[in-house]
């Protein structure tokens, strides 16, 4: 497949919202001369930001608010958003009519001439991905591209600019890895941060979720140079996979731990908590594989700042520090955030129900949190896990993020930390975690300024 493959074709882009990639795919295919139709269950109003980004292509047709079977029968190529499960009824219809079904990430892996570094995991993958790209860029390792699931970075529309000597660093979700497995493809260098239950609303069981993630290693090719597989030695599943894949003589297997980071490097790293040290150790494995030296790492680390919505410091107001960790969409990531602080914590949590268990999260809050302010679909479920334990934690349920921030303001005392770390996705109340985090930051500054 090359870009010209799309010229003159009828391309149906299935999904613009939530997990992204639809805008990039539409721009790419339209630029290649394809006729584009976009179908999405969301309304025009809900997708207005995405549609605005496509104004330069006035011939794009939008079929919004529902899907039409005729679109899937008439299309030559269907580019599917990662959020759409493979067993979707419209995709089954397309298969019956022998349509080519692909994805943004699948097309990219078929077109990209560069070495691809893929980072996945339940927690820490965004920070690890960004850290990896930062270390490689600052060591002058040529052109280094950062994209994938990390945010609104372009992917397909940059393929013409990427050369074989470049490095591409991608954050990969389980959904994207599933799409790659259909080709089958995987990154030249693959890293797993950890695995804890997530997306059980889609996968049903933790074992199924792990199986989707494992494809990032399963489909690595024994190319020259050989594939590189990197695992977290402190994670139970990752440690097992290291033992499994190190027997493969066609690949290089590496494991890492937070304890691997030298004191000198730690002293130049500002992100809090052991989990961030683990993210750093992971990024160091990749950087050192590509020849980055300690002196280069020590020089570049102080320039790296926390990503937006990932333990992002918002403000200190009247002795209270406010942190935005809206990207914490799993219980384990919220636990990690709690463990990053020694001060009394008021946590704001809750959101869309992905059917993940909250018992361990509730236990951690019961032990360590001064107050838990809960909202969204999961508020009562989380509250029950806290109050099931002997605890002094104050538990409150509110109806909105604005109400949560106002209550946190009332409860917080000098020296406290107020932490938005929801442990849940945002889709019951927000378009995505970014919108949730931005609203939180605005409310903090507005209500406390």
C-alpha positions as CSV (number, residue, x, y, z in Angstrom):
1,X,0.0,0.0,0.0
2,X,1.1,3.5,-0.8
3,X,-0.5,6.9,-0.8
4,X,-1.6,6.7,-4.4
5,X,-3.6,3.6,-3.5
6,X,-6.3,5.9,-2.1
7,X,-6.6,8.1,-5.3
8,X,-10.0,8.0,-6.7
9,X,-11.3,5.5,-4.1
10,X,-14.5,6.0,-2.0
11,X,-13.2,6.1,1.6
12,X,-15.5,5.8,4.5
13,X,-14.0,7.2,7.8
14,X,-15.9,5.6,10.7
15,X,-15.6,7.8,13.8
16,X,-14.2,11.2,14.4
17,X,-14.6,11.5,18.1
18,X,-13.2,10.3,21.5
19,X,-10.1,8.4,20.6
20,X,-9.0,10.5,17.7
21,X,-7.4,9.7,14.4
22,X,-10.4,10.3,12.2
23,X,-9.5,13.9,11.3
24,X,-5.9,12.8,10.4
25,X,-7.2,9.9,8.3
26,X,-9.7,12.1,6.5
27,X,-7.0,14.7,5.7
28,X,-4.6,12.1,4.5
29,X,-7.1,10.3,2.2
30,X,-8.6,13.5,0.9
31,X,-5.1,14.8,0.1
32,X,-4.4,11.6,-1.8
33,X,-7.4,12.2,-4.0
34,X,-10.0,10.0,-2.4
35,X,-13.7,10.8,-2.1
36,X,-14.4,11.0,1.7
37,X,-17.5,10.2,3.6
38,X,-17.4,10.4,7.4
39,X,-19.9,8.5,9.5
40,X,-20.3,8.9,13.3
41,X,-23.0,8.3,15.9
42,X,-22.3,11.7,17.4
43,X,-24.1,14.8,16.2
44,X,-22.7,17.7,14.1
45,X,-22.7,19.9,17.3
46,X,-20.7,17.3,19.2
47,X,-18.2,17.0,16.5
48,X,-17.9,20.7,15.6
49,X,-14.2,21.0,16.6
50,X,-13.3,18.1,14.4
51,X,-15.4,19.2,11.5
52,X,-13.8,22.7,11.7
53,X,-10.3,21.1,11.2
54,X,-11.6,19.7,7.8
55,X,-12.9,22.9,6.4
56,X,-10.1,22.9,3.7
57,X,-11.8,19.8,2.2
58,X,-15.4,21.1,1.3
59,X,-16.2,18.0,-0.7
60,X,-16.2,15.7,2.4
61,X,-19.7,14.3,3.1
62,X,-20.9,13.9,6.7
63,X,-23.4,11.3,7.7
64,X,-23.8,12.0,11.4
65,X,-26.0,10.9,14.3
66,X,-26.3,7.3,13.0
67,X,-24.7,4.8,10.6
68,X,-26.2,3.8,7.3
69,X,-25.6,0.3,6.0
70,X,-25.5,1.7,2.4
71,X,-22.3,3.6,3.3
72,X,-20.5,0.4,4.2
73,X,-21.7,-1.4,1.1
74,X,-20.6,1.4,-1.3
75,X,-17.2,2.2,0.2
76,X,-14.0,0.9,-1.3
77,X,-12.0,1.4,1.9
78,X,-13.2,1.8,5.5
79,X,-10.9,3.5,8.0
80,X,-12.1,2.6,11.5
81,X,-11.6,4.5,14.7
82,X,-9.9,2.5,17.4
83,X,-12.9,2.9,19.7
84,X,-15.1,0.8,17.3
85,X,-14.9,-2.9,18.4
86,X,-14.0,-5.4,15.7
87,X,-17.4,-7.2,16.0
88,X,-19.4,-4.1,15.2
89,X,-22.4,-5.0,13.1
90,X,-21.5,-2.5,10.3
91,X,-18.0,-3.9,10.0
92,X,-19.4,-7.4,9.8
93,X,-21.6,-6.1,7.0
94,X,-18.6,-4.6,5.3
95,X,-16.7,-7.9,5.5
96,X,-19.6,-9.7,4.0
97,X,-19.3,-7.4,1.0
98,X,-15.5,-7.9,0.9
99,X,-14.6,-4.3,1.7
100,X,-11.1,-3.3,2.7
101,X,-11.2,-2.4,6.4
102,X,-8.2,-0.6,7.8
103,X,-7.2,2.0,10.4
104,X,-5.1,5.1,10.9
105,X,-2.5,3.2,12.7
106,X,-2.5,0.3,10.3
107,X,-2.0,2.6,7.3
108,X,0.8,4.3,9.1
109,X,2.7,1.1,9.8
110,X,2.4,0.1,6.1
111,X,3.7,3.5,4.9
112,X,6.3,4.5,7.5
113,X,9.9,4.0,6.3
114,X,11.5,4.8,9.8
115,X,12.2,2.7,12.9
116,X,9.1,2.7,15.0
117,X,9.2,2.6,18.8
118,X,6.0,1.7,20.5
119,X,5.1,2.2,24.1
120,X,2.0,0.6,25.7
121,X,0.7,-0.3,29.1
122,X,-2.1,0.4,31.5
123,X,-0.4,3.3,33.2
124,X,2.5,5.7,32.5
125,X,2.6,5.1,28.8
126,X,2.1,8.8,27.9
127,X,4.9,10.0,30.1
128,X,7.2,7.2,29.1
129,X,6.5,8.0,25.4
130,X,7.1,11.7,25.8
131,X,10.2,11.1,27.9
132,X,11.6,8.8,25.3
133,X,11.1,11.3,22.5
134,X,12.6,14.0,24.6
135,X,15.8,12.1,25.4
136,X,16.3,11.0,21.8
137,X,15.7,14.5,20.4
138,X,18.0,16.2,22.9
139,X,20.7,13.7,22.1
140,X,20.6,14.8,18.4
141,X,19.4,11.4,17.2
142,X,18.2,12.9,13.9
143,X,14.5,13.6,13.3
144,X,12.4,12.1,16.1
145,X,8.6,12.1,15.6
146,X,6.2,11.8,18.6
147,X,2.6,10.7,17.9
148,X,0.1,7.9,18.4
149,X,-2.4,7.8,21.3
150,X,-0.6,10.5,23.2
151,X,-2.8,13.4,21.9
152,X,-3.8,15.3,18.8
153,X,-0.4,14.8,17.1
154,X,-0.7,14.1,13.3
155,X,0.3,10.7,12.0
156,X,-0.7,9.9,8.5
157,X,-0.3,13.5,7.3
158,X,3.4,13.5,8.3
159,X,4.4,10.3,6.5
160,X,5.7,12.2,3.5
161,X,8.1,14.0,5.8
162,X,9.5,10.9,7.5
163,X,12.7,9.3,6.2
164,X,14.2,5.9,6.8
165,X,16.9,7.4,9.1
166,X,14.3,8.9,11.4
167,X,12.9,7.5,14.7
168,X,9.1,7.5,15.4
169,X,8.0,7.2,19.0
170,X,4.3,6.2,19.4
171,X,2.1,5.7,22.4
172,X,-0.1,2.7,21.5
173,X,-3.5,1.8,23.1
174,X,-4.8,-1.8,23.3
175,X,-7.4,-0.8,20.7
176,X,-4.6,0.3,18.3
177,X,-2.6,-2.8,18.9
178,X,-5.6,-4.9,18.1
179,X,-5.9,-3.1,14.8
180,X,-2.2,-3.7,14.0
181,X,-2.6,-7.4,14.8
182,X,-5.1,-7.6,11.9
183,X,-2.3,-6.8,9.4
184,X,-0.2,-8.2,11.3
185,X,2.3,-5.5,12.3
186,X,4.2,-4.4,15.5
187,X,6.8,-1.8,16.3
188,X,10.5,-2.5,15.8
189,X,11.1,-1.6,19.5
190,X,8.2,-2.4,21.9
191,X,7.9,-1.5,25.5
192,X,5.3,-2.4,28.2
193,X,5.0,-0.2,31.2
194,X,2.7,-2.4,33.3
195,X,-0.7,-4.1,33.1
196,X,-3.7,-3.6,35.4
197,X,-7.4,-4.1,34.6
198,X,-8.7,-1.6,32.1
199,X,-11.4,-1.4,29.4
200,X,-13.2,-4.4,30.8
201,X,-16.4,-2.9,29.3
202,X,-14.9,-3.9,25.9
203,X,-12.7,-6.9,26.8
204,X,-14.8,-8.6,29.5
205,X,-11.9,-10.0,31.3
206,X,-8.4,-8.9,32.3
207,X,-7.0,-11.9,30.4
208,X,-8.5,-10.7,27.2
209,X,-7.2,-7.2,27.8
210,X,-3.7,-8.6,28.4
211,X,-4.0,-10.7,25.2
212,X,-4.7,-7.5,23.2
213,X,-1.7,-5.8,24.7
214,X,0.6,-8.8,24.1
215,X,0.2,-8.5,20.3
216,X,2.7,-5.6,20.5
217,X,5.4,-8.3,21.1
218,X,3.8,-11.3,19.3
219,X,3.9,-9.7,15.9
220,X,7.4,-8.1,16.1
221,X,9.4,-9.3,13.1
222,X,12.9,-10.8,13.3
223,X,14.3,-8.1,11.0
224,X,17.8,-6.8,10.8
225,X,18.5,-5.2,13.3
226,X,16.5,-7.6,15.4
227,X,13.3,-6.6,17.2
228,X,13.7,-5.2,20.7
229,X,11.2,-6.1,23.5
230,X,11.3,-4.2,26.8
231,X,9.4,-5.2,30.0
232,X,8.9,-3.8,33.5
233,X,10.6,-6.2,35.9
234,X,8.3,-4.9,38.8
235,X,5.0,-5.9,36.9
236,X,3.8,-9.4,37.3
237,X,2.5,-9.9,33.8
238,X,5.5,-8.0,32.2
239,X,8.0,-10.1,34.1
240,X,6.3,-13.3,32.9
241,X,6.4,-12.1,29.3
242,X,10.1,-11.2,29.7
243,X,10.8,-14.9,30.6
244,X,8.7,-16.0,27.7
245,X,10.1,-13.9,25.0
246,X,13.8,-14.0,26.0
247,X,13.8,-17.5,24.7
248,X,13.3,-16.1,21.2
249,X,16.8,-15.8,19.7
250,X,15.5,-13.5,17.0
251,X,14.9,-10.6,19.4
252,X,16.6,-8.6,22.1
253,X,14.8,-8.7,25.5
254,X,15.4,-6.0,28.1
255,X,13.8,-5.5,31.5
256,X,13.8,-2.3,33.7
257,X,13.0,-1.2,37.2
258,X,12.7,2.1,39.0
259,X,15.7,1.0,41.1
260,X,17.8,1.1,37.9
261,X,17.9,4.9,37.8
262,X,21.2,6.3,39.1
263,X,21.2,8.9,41.9
264,X,22.7,11.5,39.6
265,X,20.0,11.0,37.0
266,X,17.3,11.1,39.7
267,X,18.6,14.4,41.0
268,X,17.9,16.0,37.5
269,X,14.4,14.6,37.3
270,X,11.5,16.7,38.7
271,X,8.4,14.4,38.3
272,X,7.1,13.1,41.7
273,X,6.7,9.5,42.8
274,X,8.2,6.1,42.2
275,X,5.9,5.5,39.3
276,X,7.5,8.3,37.4
277,X,10.9,6.8,38.2
278,X,9.7,3.7,36.6
279,X,8.6,5.7,33.5
280,X,12.0,7.3,33.4
281,X,13.7,3.9,33.7
282,X,11.7,2.7,30.8
283,X,12.6,5.7,28.7
284,X,16.3,5.2,29.6
285,X,16.2,1.7,28.3
286,X,15.1,2.9,24.8
287,X,17.4,5.9,24.9
288,X,20.5,3.8,25.8
289,X,19.6,1.2,23.1
290,X,20.0,4.0,20.6
291,X,23.3,5.1,22.1
292,X,22.3,8.1,24.3
293,X,24.9,8.6,27.0
294,X,24.3,9.5,30.7
295,X,25.8,12.9,30.3
296,X,23.4,13.7,27.5
297,X,20.5,12.4,29.7
298,X,21.5,14.5,32.7
299,X,21.8,17.6,30.6
300,X,18.3,17.2,29.0
301,X,16.2,15.9,31.9
302,X,15.7,19.2,33.7
303,X,14.0,20.6,30.5
304,X,11.3,17.8,30.7
305,X,8.1,18.9,32.4
306,X,5.0,16.9,33.3
307,X,2.6,16.5,30.5
308,X,-0.8,18.3,30.7
309,X,-3.3,16.3,32.7
310,X,-0.7,13.9,34.2
311,X,0.1,15.0,37.7
312,X,0.2,18.5,36.3
313,X,0.8,21.2,39.0
314,X,-2.0,23.8,38.5
315,X,-1.5,26.3,41.4
316,X,-0.6,26.9,45.0
317,X,-3.3,29.0,46.6
318,X,-3.4,29.8,50.4
319,X,-0.9,27.0,51.0
320,X,-2.9,24.4,49.1
321,X,-1.4,22.8,46.1
322,X,-3.8,21.8,43.3
323,X,-2.9,19.0,40.8
324,X,-4.6,18.0,37.5
325,X,-4.3,14.3,36.9
326,X,-7.3,13.9,34.6
327,X,-5.4,11.4,32.4
328,X,-5.7,8.9,35.4
329,X,-8.5,6.9,33.8
330,X,-7.8,3.7,35.7
331,X,-7.9,2.9,39.5
332,X,-4.2,1.9,39.4
333,X,-3.1,5.2,37.8
334,X,-5.1,7.1,40.5
335,X,-3.4,5.0,43.2
336,X,-0.1,5.9,41.7
337,X,-1.0,9.6,42.0
338,X,-2.0,9.2,45.6
339,X,1.3,7.5,46.4
340,X,3.2,10.4,44.9
341,X,2.4,12.7,47.8
342,X,3.1,12.7,51.5
343,X,0.8,15.6,52.4
344,X,-2.9,15.2,53.3
345,X,-4.8,14.7,50.1
346,X,-8.3,15.7,49.0
347,X,-9.1,13.7,45.9
348,X,-11.7,14.3,43.2
349,X,-12.6,11.1,41.5
350,X,-15.2,9.2,39.5
351,X,-16.6,9.2,36.0
352,X,-17.6,6.9,33.2
353,X,-18.0,3.2,34.2
354,X,-15.6,0.9,32.3
355,X,-16.5,-1.9,34.7
356,X,-13.1,-2.0,36.4
357,X,-12.9,-3.0,40.1
358,X,-12.3,-0.2,42.6
359,X,-11.5,-2.3,45.7
360,X,-7.8,-1.6,45.8
361,X,-8.4,2.1,45.0
362,X,-11.0,2.3,47.8
363,X,-8.5,0.7,50.2
364,X,-5.8,3.2,49.3
365,X,-8.2,6.1,49.8
366,X,-9.4,4.7,53.1
367,X,-5.8,4.5,54.3
368,X,-4.3,7.7,53.0
369,X,-6.8,10.3,51.8
370,X,-8.2,13.0,54.0
371,X,-11.4,13.4,51.9
372,X,-12.8,11.9,48.7
373,X,-15.1,14.0,46.5
374,X,-16.8,11.7,44.0
375,X,-18.9,12.4,40.9
376,X,-20.1,10.7,37.7
377,X,-21.5,7.2,37.0
378,X,-19.1,5.5,39.4
379,X,-19.4,7.8,42.4
380,X,-21.5,5.5,44.6
381,X,-19.6,2.4,43.5
382,X,-16.3,4.1,44.6
383,X,-17.9,5.5,47.8
384,X,-19.0,2.0,48.8
385,X,-15.4,0.6,48.5
386,X,-14.1,3.3,50.8
387,X,-16.8,3.0,53.5
388,X,-16.5,-0.8,53.5
389,X,-13.2,-0.3,55.3
390,X,-12.5,1.2,58.7
391,X,-11.5,4.8,57.8
392,X,-11.4,8.4,58.8
393,X,-11.7,9.5,55.1
394,X,-14.5,12.0,54.6
395,X,-16.6,10.8,51.6
396,X,-18.8,13.2,49.6
397,X,-20.8,12.8,46.4
398,X,-21.4,15.8,44.1
399,X,-23.2,16.4,40.9
400,X,-20.6,18.4,38.9
401,X,-16.9,19.2,38.7
402,X,-17.6,22.8,39.6
403,X,-19.3,21.6,42.8
404,X,-16.3,19.3,43.5
405,X,-13.8,22.1,43.2
406,X,-15.9,24.4,45.5
407,X,-16.2,21.7,48.1
408,X,-12.5,20.9,47.9
409,X,-11.7,24.6,48.5
410,X,-13.8,24.5,51.7
411,X,-12.2,21.3,53.0
412,X,-8.6,22.1,52.2
413,X,-6.2,23.5,54.8
414,X,-2.8,25.0,54.5
415,X,-0.3,22.2,53.5
416,X,-3.0,20.0,51.8
417,X,-3.0,18.7,48.2
418,X,-6.1,18.8,46.1
419,X,-5.8,16.1,43.4
420,X,-8.1,15.5,40.4
421,X,-7.3,11.9,39.7
422,X,-10.6,10.3,38.5
423,X,-9.7,6.6,38.2
424,X,-12.3,6.6,35.4
425,X,-12.8,7.8,31.8
426,X,-14.6,11.0,31.3
427,X,-17.4,10.2,28.8
428,X,-20.3,10.4,31.1
429,X,-19.8,14.1,31.6
430,X,-17.0,15.3,29.2
431,X,-15.9,14.6,25.6
432,X,-12.5,13.4,26.8
433,X,-10.0,13.6,29.7
434,X,-8.5,16.8,28.2
435,X,-11.8,18.7,28.4
436,X,-12.2,17.5,32.0
437,X,-8.7,18.6,32.9
438,X,-9.0,22.0,31.3
439,X,-12.3,22.6,33.1
440,X,-10.7,21.6,36.4
441,X,-7.8,24.0,35.9
442,X,-10.1,26.8,34.9
443,X,-12.3,26.2,38.0
444,X,-9.3,26.2,40.3
445,X,-8.0,29.5,39.0
446,X,-11.4,31.1,38.9
447,X,-12.6,30.0,42.3
448,X,-9.4,30.5,44.1
449,X,-7.7,33.4,42.3
